[in-house]
Amino acid sequence: MKKDNDYKSITLKLLNILEKKNLKSLIVPTYTYSFTKAKIFNRRMSPSEVGRFSEEVRKICNINQRSMDPIFSCVDVFNSGIVNNNLSTASFEKNSIFEHWNKINGIVVNFGLNEIISTQLHHIEFKNNVPYRKNKIFRGHIIDKNKKFNIEYKFFCRINTKKTFFDRIKILKDLNSEKLINQKNISNINIMWFRTKDVFNFLSKKIKNDKNYLLTTK
């Protein structure tokens, strides 16, 4: 129990620090890839599958701060108005958080990573219609409070899951060469961040010249 309380305490401290930075918004992913198999997403109960910090944020915040996306839900920590009660029926299309974040040239931050890990890269693939991904329909249910909604969800996913991996070393090197990546080391923790639209424009040009640019050749 003490360990769980420590996680919650650390998360609250970090959120408090960020709140004092007067950020316009703070969006934390609480993804549930298991929807593709379980076919159920419970807005209140489905745990985040993308890290302990994400799960602690989900538990701390109000249910209405979590988006109604069965795979790519996220929490609007500061209630900035980005999250609403609308059902999301597609992963990267015009009403997605990724489309919105791209339009406002929002910032994506990675903590403790030496590579870029961001779903915005998949949004870039979608907008450039890469040949190794396609929309696949997943049918299931979203549960919100006492209501249950049937849903058909379009997920722009990989066709071959064994061969289509990002060449993250190359991507980071090229973005660094264009000065599109910012990095800082604090207490031996690597913090890396970038502006979404700036990276979108640069990588889109690369993909137009080579549809498989983002992928490793190994």
N, C-alpha and C positions, 0 to 999 in steps of 0.2 A: 504493500500500500504506500509506503514511504516513497518508493521509486516513482510510482505514478504521480504522487503529489509533487515530487521534484520536477517531473516533466511539465506538469501544469504550471508550476511556479515560474519555471524558466520561460515558458511560452508567454505567459502574462507579462513578464518583465520585458521581453523582446517587443511585444505588441505595444506596450507602454512607451518604449523608446521610439518606436516608429511613429506612434501617434503624435509625439512631441515634435516630429519633423514637419508637421503640417502638410502631410501628403494629401492630395486630392482624393485618392482612393488607394486601397490595398486589397488585391485580389489573391486569394490563396486557393490553389487547386485541391479538390477533394475527389479525385477521379475514382471510378468504379468500373474497371475493365471487366469485372466478373459478370456484368449485365449481359455480355455476349453469350454467356453460358447459362447463368441462372435465370435470365429473362425478367428479373425483378429489381427495381431500384426504389428503396424507401428513403424519402427525403430526410426523415428524422433519424432513422436507425442504420442505414447502410454506411459502414465505416469507410474512411478514405483508404485507398490502397497505394498511396504515393508518399509514404513517410510518416514518422511519428509527429513531427511538427504540424503537418497538415491535419492529422487526426485530432491533435489537441485543440487546434483552432476550430475544427468542426464542432467539437463537444462544448467549447466555450461559447460559441456564437449562437444566436437565435436561429431556429429552423428557417425563418423567412429570409435569412441572409444567405441561404444556400440556393443555388440555381437549380432549376428543374430539368437538368440534362442527365440522362441515365448513365452516360459514360463519362462525360467531361464536366461534371458539376464543379462549381467553385463557390467560395464564400466571399462575400463583399464585407470585409471586416469593419469598415468605417461607415457602412450604410450610405454609400455615395450615390445610390440610385441605379447602379449598373445591373444589379440582380433584380428580377421581378418574378411574378408568379406564372409566367408563360411556360408552357411545355416546349422543350427543345426537341425537334424532330430530325436534326441533321448535325453532323459534327463540325463542319468548317464553313458553312454557308453564311448568308448575309446577316442572319440574326444571332450568330455565334459570338461568344466572348472574344474569340480570336480575330474575327473580322472587326469587331469594335476596337479592340486593342491596337490593331494595325492602323485603323483610321486616325486614332488620336496620337499615334506614334508613342505608345506607352512603353514603359521600361519593364524588361524581364530581368530578374535577378536570380543567379545561382549561388548558393552558399556551399562551401566545402567541396566544390567540384573543380576538376582540371579540364573538363570538356563542357561544351555547350549541351545542356539537356533542356529542351524546350519544345512544347507542343506547337509553338508558333512555326517551327520548321515544317510540320505536317500541313499547316495552313498554307504555307508557301507552296508546298507540293500540290495541294488541291487547286490553288489559283492558277498554277502553271500546268495542270492536267498531266502530271507525270504518268508514263505508261505502266509503271510497276505497282500502281495503286488504283483501286476502283471503289465506287460506292457499293456497299453491301447492306441489304436490309436485315435488321434484327427486330423481331416482333416480341413484345413483352408488356410489362405493366410498370407504371409509376404509382407509388403510394404516397399520398400527401395527407397527413392527419388521418381522417376517416374516409378519404376518397381514394378510389382506385381507377386509374385511367389506362385504357388500352393504347398502345403506341407502336407505330412503325418508325424505326429510327435508321437513318442513312449514315453509315460509318464509312468514311473514306480510308480503307485499310489496305495493307499490303496483299498482293496476289500470291507471292511466294515468300513465306515467312522465314525460309532458310537461307536465302541468298541476298536479300535487299537490306543491307545494313548501311547506316551512315558512315562516311569517312570523316569522323569528327576531328581528327588531327588536321586534315586538309582544310576543312571548313573553318576551323579556328585560326589556322595560319593565314588564310586568305582574308578573313575578316579583320585580323590584326594588322595585316599589311595596308588595309584601307582605313585603319584607325576607327573601326566601328565597334570594337570591344573595349570596355573599361575593366581594369582589374585592380584589386587592392587586397593586401594581406593584413588581417587584423587578428592578433593573438593566434597566429599560425593557421588561421582559417582563410582560405582563398575565396574572395568575393568577386564575382564577375557579372557584369550587366551590359545590356545593349538596348538600343531604341528599335522597336519593332519595324516601323516603316522603313527606316534606313537600311536595316538588314534585309527586309523584304525586297526593296528595290535592287540592291546589289546582287542578291542570290537569284532573283528572277532573271536578271541579265545573263548570269552564268548558266542557268537552266535552259534559257532560250537557245544558247549555243550548244548545249549538251544536255539532253533530257535526263541523263543519268549522272549529272555532275555531283550530286550530293552523296552518291553511293561509293562504297569501297570497291576496288577492282579485284580484291583478293577472293 
